[in-house]
Amino acid sequence: MTVVDELERKKGLIWSQEIPSRNPHFTGREKELATLRDSLMRSAVQVLSHPVQTVLGLGGVGKTEIAAEYAHRHAGEYDIVWWVRSDGEDRVRDALVRLGNRMELFDPEGERDRSIWAVIDALRTTQDTRWLLIFDNAERPDVVKQYLPGGNPRGHVIITSRFQYWRSVTGADGIPVAQFQPAETIAFLRKRVPNLAVLDEDLLSGDPAARREDDRRGKDAARLADALGNLPIAAEHAAAYLAETEGSVDSYLRLFEENAHELLSEDVDVRYLRPVATTWSVSRDALPADARELFQLCAFFSPEPIAEELFLRCKDAQLPERLRSVLTDSRHLGAAARRLRRFSLLQIDGGRGVYQMHRVVQAVTRDRLRLEEPEAVREYRAAVHILLAASNPGNPDRASNDVQYERSFQHLEPAGAIDTDNAGLRDLIVHQVRRLHLRGGHVEGLRLGERALAAWRERLGRDDLQVLALAVEVGIALRLAERSDEARELNVDTLRRLTERYGAEHELTLICANSYGADLRAQGRYQEALEHDRGLLQPHERVFLPDHPRTLNLRNNIAADLRRVGDFAGALEYDEAICRERAAQFGPSDMSTLRTESSMAHDLRGCGRYEESLKVQREVVEEHRARGGRENVDFVTAQKNFGVALRKAGYYEEARREGEAALQRFRDYLGDRHRYTVRAAIDVINDRRLVNDLRAARELGVAIVERCRDGHPRDLPIAAMTLAIVLRLMNDPEAAKTMNDEGLAGLRDQLGADHPFTLAAATNLASDLAALGKVADARALGEATLEAGRRARGEAHPDTLATAANLSLDRRADRDERAAEELRAETLAHYECTLTLDHPEAQFAKRRSRINVDIEPF
């Protein structure tokens, strides 16, 4: 058990598996390590605004080794030590997602984009956790800066980079790392190579021959150090070669000189890379053929870890013969990899089953092959494409396949996958884009998808089926990233091309058409969406079969359409059938099943069946909590809906507690301006009102109305109506009526005059009129609304009963006592048979108090 393993066991240390294993041959660099430690601790003590330290230098000088050594030396002083590969933004984001999973901040199936900010916020605000983040091989300060959780003196950040432009991020010049000092190179070589090792002191003290031998070894190490330019990576290669072959320094230097003059092309920095290239060449020539082939193949992957599985999953006969044997036999592959490790040309993490090659060695290898064997370069790159394509598990919808997709994702762009001629690799890219947007990775999915789409349209044409398949997934990702206009424009074009070229019932045409229905919903064109989606149902059942997940998704969309047009009973019928099928196919705890159950609970509330809704929603929340209770949008939405179900059932204090907790989670997870946060806030306004915290309700209501005006116009009518109730209760009926007039007009325009939401707003507006003393107007509006409500929702629906109870008050105020009492008695009888007379709304009716009708946003 290693020191870190022991620390993890004892203290619960979160330790990144990406941190390189501790180098037993680590030599020197004590000055740099001491400076790094002093700088981090001094920043923490002074609570400066930039507790970040950079380790700067050319590739191959040992920056990563210094950072890794620091992590191992000081592991016991931190609760979290996390390695962030930073040569691309996607790598940074991926590392932070994995950290969030380890910190148990959210469910692994949660939204990637949002979970990243949850991690950064947790690191920034935590007061009892000591953490160290290492951003290795960072290239762009502007990218890395946005992911730094600054302001916490208990957190440390180390950045390693080849570039010097970090002062704007750190406020300091950084710690420069150059080549070894000659004494450090000599010490390293003598520690690493048995034939150069320092002789025992006892032997040296009494034996002149031993002293002469030790002196000779020291001079040999000095000659070799000088030839290597004191470059650490070159010294490592030379030492590994000498240790493996037991050759002499003289023979190595002869080989070094023979290879040095013919290695590099003119566009490489010869001063810096020549020692690496030369030591690499000497080592490569000593390798057996299979190890050399594996070595050269690895140069065409990303510098990121390469999963051993990527090499072994492919049995493709298109692989070059020289690669086929080493890549189809795990023992053969393992032996070749271990030979490369002995020469320090490849790092192996046996526990994780990954290989890794230093980026400098990769660059030198590719450059040498371009000079000597240009055809081999094409073969290796094509082989990498074949291997990546073969890694595709074939179903991005299943979260259980994510591990396999992650193995290939980091290698796609470095391996030139976007410009590939391999159709299977293009399929993998389509699947990766879909997987990412399904997991909420909109930034990564769109970055890959939009770049690939532009390149493929140029090379393959806009009507190519793979191009259109990618366009469908990019369109979905755009909509999920709230770029709705771009999504709609792309989907309209894609759907037209698919229909004209491949037919209305091609699988991809139906998938795109389904996505277009979501565009209509996003625009608020709910009736059009319903008609569109219903028209797709029979073709889906013919092409995919009735119980196929894509058909179930379409049925789910039809239910969503029905809810939005106010047909909650119709939506419930669909959702109940979908829930049964999803539970049978995927299990009762599957996220898709839980989402559908939550929709059922919403439908039940829309039907006025509040106790049933509460029972279903409580079960959903309990199942989420049984999964670990970690944050994701589905869990927080379920909690928010649980609060609404409690409110509708009359449990106002409990509703406020759940609603406030969900709102805070949405704020932390998605930000104040996200549509989910805005809708959760609308619910909390109602919760605060019902527990008589009117001042807090008004404060939140004013803020949310302004936010809707600024960025969520379709939510503005409901927000305005919700605030209006609070204003009336705070004795400002004029302001309430003004706000309600705006809300009612907006709902009529969006949903129609007889939609349940519009009728709810009309009921509340009648209360505003009554408060202003406009009794006749209040009664007239109440009479019309009650008649429409009975047609739309039924005479026993709680919202209809609220309208009736309020109208009975207006009839009485209008001196129509008989009609008022008849309506009141009829209403109470309905309450007794539905909500019961113990429900707070029934109690309001009994006491002749007005009832306010709230709206649960979609």
Secondary structure, 3 states (H helix, E strand, C coil): CCHHHHHHHHHCCEECCCCCCCCCCCCCCHHHHHHHHHHHHHHHHHCCCCCEEEEECCCCCCHHHHHHHHHHHCHHHCCEEEEEECCCHHHHHHHHHHHHHHHCCECCCCCHHHHHHHHHHHHHHCCCCCEEEEEECCCCHHHHHCCCCCCCCCEEEEEEECCCCCHHHHCCCCEECCCCCHHHHHHHHHHHCHHHCCCCHHHHHHCHHHHHHHHHHHHHHHHHHHHCCCCHHHHHHHHHHHHHHCCCHHHHHHHHHHHHCCCCCCCCCHHHHHHHHHHHHHHHHCCCHHHHHHHHHHCCCCCCCEEHHHHHCCCCCCCCHHHHHHHCCHHHHHHHHHHHHHCCCCEEECCCCEEECCHHHHHHHHHHHHHHCHHHHHHHHHHHHHHHHHCCCCCCCCHHHHHHHHHHHCCCCCCCHHHCCCHHHHHHHHHHHHHHHHCCCHHHHHHHHHHHHHHHHHHHCCCCHHHHHHHHHHHHHHHHCCCHHHHHHHHHHHHHHHHHHHCCCCHHHHHHHHHHHHHHHHCCCHHHHHHHHHHHHHHHHHHCCCCCHHHHHHHHHHHHHHHHCCCHHHHHHHHHHHHHHHHHHHCCCCHHHHHHHHHHHHHHHHCCCHHHHHHHHHHHHHHHHHCCCCECHHHHHHHHHHHHHHHHCCCHHHHHHHHHHHHHHHHHHHCCCCHHHHHHHHHHHHHHHHCCCHHHHHHHHHHHHHHHHHHCHHHHHHHHHHHHHHHHHCCCHHHHHHHHHHHHHHHHHHHCCCCHHHHHHHHHHHHHHHHCCCHHHHHHHHHHHHHHHHHHHCCCCHHHHHHHHHHHHHHHHCCCHHHHHHHHHHHHHHHHHCCCCCCHHHHHHHCCCCCCCCCCCC
